[in-house]
Amino acid sequence: MSCPEFTEDDLLPVSGLAHVVFCARRAALHHLEGQWEDNLLTVEGGHTHDRAHEGPRREVRGDLLIVRGLRVRSFRLGVSGVCDVVEFGRDEQGVELTGREGRWQPFPIEYKRGRLRHEPSYRVQVCAQAMCLEEMLGCSVPAAALFYAKTGRRQKLDLTAELRADTCHAARRFHEIMAAGRTPPPEPGPKCEKCSMAPLCLPRTALGPRSASSYLASVLANGNERAR
């Protein structure tokens, strides 16, 4: 599946792809309406990302170069952001890096809180990071990993054609939502139970195509009308 080409001004946060896959309404509330609500899970997730960026920005361990907080972008996907960690292993099939001898193969690692589990939104997010690296470095990145802080375990992912197609689809959907300027209606489900955005999203309320902000505005307006 092909992806469209974007310009610098079109780039959206790569982290938003995970939101889109998890819930399009959540993505719109956060990235379109600028709303956000934390809970224990999101706070712990933030701490996990902070820890991933601790230590030297660049570190060499034998034939392994570790880079933390690497900024990436893709005009093909129309996204930009920061990789938690990218490991560059010395590999004759890899790419040349400025200031480094030899050739190196990039391997992005996205840090997550909790325990190892199958989460499509996480897979798309790290796949997008890999696709950014491919575009920027002119190389192939066949694999990536998710690191789960609670168990200290790493889950290696093969970046298959199917996962790449899902990533392109998520990027396209993200741009469609932002271009439309309209927050999708809620789609209540089990995922809503632990979502930090539930108090803002009102997933059990039939809002139709209206956004949460427009709903709250109408409530306030009606309240002011009754008070007169």
MOTATA-V420994 format. One record per backbone hydrogen bond with DSSP energy under -1.0 kcal/mol. NH is the residue of the N-H (numbers start at 1). CO is the residue of the C=O. If there is no record, write none. Layout:
NH;CO + NH;CO
//
This chain:
6;75 + 10;7 + 12;78 + 14;80 + 16;13 + 17;14 + 19;15 + 20;16 + 21;17 + 22;18 + 23;19 + 27;23 + 28;24 + 29;25 + 30;26 + 31;27 + 32;28 + 33;28 + 35;29 + 43;39 + 44;40 + 45;41 + 46;42 + 47;43 + 48;44 + 49;45 + 50;46 + 51;47 + 52;48 + 53;49 + 54;51 + 59;66 + 61;64 + 64;61 + 65;88 + 66;59 + 67;86 + 68;57 + 69;84 + 72;81 + 74;79 + 78;74 + 79;74 + 80;12 + 81;72 + 83;70 + 85;109 + 86;67 + 87;107 + 88;65 + 89;105 + 90;63 + 91;103 + 94;91 + 95;104 + 100;97 + 104;95 + 105;89 + 107;87 + 109;85 + 110;145 + 112;147 + 123;119 + 124;120 + 125;121 + 126;122 + 127;123 + 128;124 + 129;125 + 130;126 + 131;127 + 132;128 + 133;129 + 134;130 + 135;131 + 136;132 + 137;133 + 138;134 + 139;134 + 144;157 + 145;108 + 146;155 + 147;110 + 148;153 + 149;112 + 150;114 + 152;148 + 153;148 + 155;146 + 157;144 + 159;142 + 160;158 + 164;160 + 165;161 + 166;162 + 167;163 + 168;164 + 169;165 + 170;166 + 171;167 + 172;168 + 173;169 + 174;170 + 175;171 + 176;172 + 177;173 + 178;174 + 179;175 + 180;176 + 181;177 + 192;189 + 193;190 + 198;195 + 200;197 + 201;197 + 202;198 + 205;202 + 207;205 + 210;207 + 215;211 + 216;212 + 217;213 + 218;214 + 219;215 + 220;216 + 221;217 + 222;218 + 223;219 + 224;220 + 225;221 + 226;222 + 227;223
//
